[in-house]
Amino acid sequence: MVDHPRTDAPPARLDPKAWIENQSPEELASWIKCRLQGSDTLFRMDVRQDELPHSLIERLYPDLDAGTRRSIERIVVGFVRDMARNPASPWRSEAGDELLLLSQFVCKDLTEEYLALARDQSLVPSRPGEAELDLHFRALQSLLEARWTGNGDWQEAREFWKAEERRSPRYAGAAFDGLALLGPEHALALLPDLPWTEEVADEILDSLLDLMDEWGRSKVLYLLGQQWPHLTGRLRREIDELLQDEGIRIAFGSQAVGAVETPEEAPSIARYHAALGVLRRCGQKAEVLAGAGV
């Protein structure tokens, strides 16, 4: 049982920001541990709003003084490192899920720890998608928030995310988003292999819109056209409906790379086709277009 830090005021009168800033690092660490474990009695959570234990700290953090913010970051980093390195860590529990969510917000770089957790097979549920607690999924999400691309080895990252897609449909959306960090061609090449369940469809369709925002509509639609002949009829229909809802009309032939029917997109697509042709004649890989700003 963790002892709560001292306070000289009754709980009902406490101002959380002022109280947090008045704690020593040791007292703050004790309270954060209680809070993330769901046993904080100083600041009760609003069960009517389904408040998560970490959300109070996340909400207050930007307005706390610089010294307190540094203390919180150091405390959270220490907790995450213990979780990653210690198989018997108390953070390998529901409290660890809250810890990772908080760390995404307050810590600058825990990529090494997130990767260690994601590779720890003991954290993978026996039935992903059915387990109430999935620390493996949370570690993957944390890697995405850290925008991990392989620490200089993009091929390692590509194989990592492809393995996650093969592991379970539960991780397909994370795998798609992880590959998207490497380039849209890597993410879209995953589409023919995806198990197109309702949950996977919702995640991937949302991610397609993000992909176009980040990499450019014409580039993503061109690359999508390359995958079009390999997609199932259901997947084609749902993607087509999504794009039409966004005001995008496409004409992907069953065997050909697609064209965009909206006039403003046609010049970009034409330039993309032309550049691709030049690269092919030079014997270079088309993948480099993803970072070329075409």
C-alpha positions in Angstrom: 0.0 0.0 0.0 1.5 3.3 -1.1 1.2 6.2 1.5 -0.2 9.4 0.2 1.9 12.5 0.4 1.2 14.8 3.3 -1.3 17.7 3.0 -2.4 20.2 5.6 -5.8 21.0 3.9 -9.0 19.0 3.7 -9.3 17.3 0.3 -12.4 19.3 -0.7 -10.4 22.6 -0.5 -7.4 21.4 -2.5 -6.5 23.2 -5.7 -4.7 20.5 -7.7 -2.3 22.8 -9.6 -1.2 24.6 -6.4 -1.0 21.4 -4.5 1.1 19.6 -7.1 3.6 22.5 -7.4 4.0 22.4 -3.6 5.2 18.8 -3.4 8.7 17.6 -3.2 9.9 15.2 -6.0 9.5 12.2 -3.6 6.0 13.2 -2.6 5.1 13.9 -6.2 6.4 10.5 -7.3 4.3 8.8 -4.6 1.2 10.7 -5.6 1.6 10.0 -9.4 2.0 6.3 -8.6 -1.2 6.4 -6.6 -3.0 8.4 -9.3 -2.1 6.1 -12.1 -3.0 3.0 -10.0 -6.4 4.5 -9.5 -6.1 4.8 -5.7 -5.8 8.6 -5.4 -8.2 9.9 -2.7 -7.0 13.5 -2.9 -8.5 14.3 -6.3 -11.4 11.9 -7.1 -12.0 11.0 -10.7 -15.3 11.8 -12.4 -16.8 8.4 -13.1 -19.7 10.1 -14.9 -17.3 11.3 -17.5 -15.2 8.1 -17.6 -12.2 10.1 -16.5 -8.9 8.2 -16.9 -6.4 8.4 -14.0 -3.7 10.1 -16.1 -5.9 12.8 -17.5 -5.7 15.1 -14.6 -1.9 15.3 -14.8 -2.1 15.7 -18.6 -4.6 18.5 -18.3 -2.6 20.4 -15.7 0.9 19.8 -17.0 1.2 22.6 -19.5 0.3 25.2 -16.9 2.6 23.9 -14.1 5.8 25.8 -13.3 8.9 24.6 -15.2 10.5 22.9 -12.2 7.4 20.8 -11.5 7.2 19.8 -15.2 10.8 18.7 -15.1 10.2 16.7 -11.9 7.1 15.0 -13.5 9.0 14.1 -16.6 11.9 12.6 -14.6 9.5 10.6 -12.5 7.6 9.3 -15.5 10.8 8.4 -17.4 11.9 6.4 -14.3 8.6 4.5 -14.1 8.7 3.7 -17.8 12.3 2.5 -17.7 11.4 0.2 -14.8 8.5 -1.1 -16.8 10.6 -1.8 -19.8 13.6 -3.4 -18.0 12.1 -5.2 -15.0 9.9 -8.2 -15.8 8.4 -8.0 -12.3 7.7 -4.3 -12.5 4.4 -3.2 -10.8 3.8 -1.1 -14.0 3.1 -4.3 -16.0 -0.5 -3.9 -15.1 -3.5 -1.5 -15.8 -1.4 1.2 -14.1 1.2 0.7 -16.9 -1.4 1.4 -19.5 -2.1 4.8 -17.8 1.6 5.4 -17.4 2.3 4.9 -21.1 -0.5 7.2 -22.1 0.9 9.9 -19.7 4.4 9.4 -21.0 3.4 10.1 -24.6 2.3 13.6 -23.4 5.1 14.6 -20.9 8.2 12.8 -22.1 10.4 13.8 -25.1 12.1 10.6 -26.0 11.4 7.1 -24.7 11.7 5.4 -28.0 14.2 2.8 -26.8 11.9 1.9 -23.9 8.8 1.8 -26.0 10.6 -0.5 -28.5 11.7 -2.8 -25.7 8.2 -3.1 -24.5 6.8 -3.7 -27.9 9.3 -6.5 -28.5 8.6 -8.1 -25.1 6.5 -11.2 -25.9 5.3 -11.6 -22.4 3.2 -8.4 -22.8 1.3 -9.8 -25.8 -2.2 -11.2 -24.8 -2.9 -14.8 -25.7 -6.0 -13.5 -27.5 -5.4 -10.0 -28.8 -8.6 -8.1 -29.4 -10.4 -9.9 -26.6 -8.1 -8.9 -23.6 -9.2 -6.0 -21.5 -5.6 -5.0 -21.0 -3.2 -5.0 -23.9 0.1 -3.4 -23.0 1.6 -4.6 -26.3 -0.9 -2.4 -28.2 -0.2 0.5 -25.9 3.6 0.1 -26.6 2.9 0.1 -30.3 0.8 3.2 -30.0 3.6 4.9 -28.0 6.1 4.1 -30.7 3.7 5.7 -33.2 3.5 8.8 -31.0 7.3 8.9 -30.9 7.3 8.6 -34.7 9.8 5.8 -34.7 11.2 5.0 -38.1 13.9 2.4 -37.2 16.6 4.6 -35.7 18.2 5.0 -39.1 17.3 1.6 -40.4 14.0 1.9 -42.2 14.1 -1.7 -43.3 14.1 -2.9 -39.7 11.0 -0.7 -39.0 9.3 -2.0 -42.1 9.7 -5.6 -41.2 8.7 -4.8 -37.6 5.4 -3.3 -38.6 4.7 -6.0 -41.2 5.2 -8.6 -38.5 2.7 -6.8 -36.3 0.1 -6.9 -39.0 0.6 -10.7 -39.3 0.4 -11.2 -35.5 -3.2 -10.2 -35.2 -5.9 -8.0 -36.8 -5.8 -6.1 -33.5 -2.5 -4.6 -34.5 -3.3 -4.0 -38.2 -4.2 -0.3 -37.8 -1.0 0.4 -35.8 1.1 -1.5 -38.5 -0.5 0.6 -41.2 0.3 3.8 -39.4 3.8 2.7 -38.6 4.5 1.9 -42.2 3.0 5.3 -43.2 5.8 7.0 -41.2 8.2 5.4 -43.7 6.3 6.5 -46.7 2.8 6.1 -48.2 3.9 3.3 -50.5 4.9 1.1 -47.6 1.5 1.6 -45.9 -0.6 1.1 -49.0 1.3 -2.0 -50.0 -0.2 -3.6 -46.9 -3.8 -3.2 -48.0 -4.1 -6.5 -50.1 -2.9 -8.5 -47.0 -5.2 -6.9 -44.4 -8.0 -8.9 -42.8 -10.9 -6.5 -43.6 -12.9 -6.8 -40.5 -15.1 -3.9 -39.3 -12.6 -2.8 -36.7 -9.7 -2.9 -39.2 -11.7 -1.1 -41.8 -12.6 1.8 -39.4 -8.9 2.3 -38.5 -7.5 2.0 -42.0 -10.1 4.3 -43.6 -9.3 7.0 -41.0 -5.6 6.5 -41.6 -6.1 6.9 -45.4 -7.4 10.4 -44.9 -4.4 11.2 -42.6 -2.1 9.8 -45.2 -3.4 12.2 -47.9 -3.1 15.1 -45.5 0.5 14.3 -44.7 1.8 13.2 -48.1 -0.5 14.9 -50.6 -3.7 13.7 -52.2 -2.4 13.1 -55.7 0.6 11.1 -54.5 -1.4 8.9 -52.3 -4.1 8.3 -54.9 -1.5 7.4 -57.5 0.0 4.8 -55.2 -3.4 3.6 -54.2 -4.1 3.0 -57.9 -1.1 0.7 -58.0 -2.6 -1.5 -55.3 -6.2 -1.3 -56.7 -6.0 -4.5 -58.9 -5.0 -6.5 -55.8 -7.8 -5.4 -53.5 -11.0 -7.2 -52.8 -14.3 -5.9 -54.0 -15.5 -5.0 -50.6 -12.3 -3.1 -49.8 -12.5 -1.2 -53.1 -16.1 -0.2 -52.4 -15.4 1.1 -48.9 -12.4 3.1 -50.1 -14.4 4.5 -53.0 -17.3 5.5 -50.6 -14.8 7.1 -48.3 -13.2 9.2 -51.1 -16.6 10.2 -52.5 -17.6 11.4 -49.0 -14.5 13.6 -49.1 -15.5 15.0 -52.5 -12.9 12.9 -54.4 -14.0 11.0 -57.5 -11.6 8.3 -58.8 -11.5 6.2 -61.9 -9.3 3.2 -61.0 -9.4 0.6 -63.8 -9.3 -3.0 -62.8 -5.8 -3.3 -64.2 -4.6 0.2 -64.6 -3.2 2.9 -62.3 -6.0 5.3 -61.4 -6.7 8.8 -62.5 -8.4 11.5 -60.5 -11.4 13.1 -62.2 -11.4 16.4 -60.2 -9.7 18.9 -62.6 -7.5 20.5 -60.0 -5.8 17.1 -59.3 -5.0 16.2 -62.9 -1.8 18.3 -63.4 -0.3 16.8 -60.2 -1.1 13.3 -61.3 0.4 13.9 -64.7 3.6 15.2 -63.3 3.7 12.2 -60.9 3.3 9.8 -63.8 6.0 11.6 -65.8 8.5 11.6 -63.0 7.8 7.9 -62.3 8.5 7.1 -66.0 11.9 8.9 -65.9 12.9 7.0 -62.8 11.9 3.7 -64.3 13.9 4.4 -67.5 16.9 5.3 -65.3 16.5 2.0 -63.4 15.7 3.6 -60.1 13.1 2.4 -57.6 9.8 4.2 -57.7 9.8 4.3 -53.9 12.1 7.3 -53.8 9.2 9.4 -55.0 7.6 9.2 -51.6 10.2 11.6 -50.2 10.8 13.6 -53.4 8.0 16.1 -53.0 6.6 15.2 -56.4 
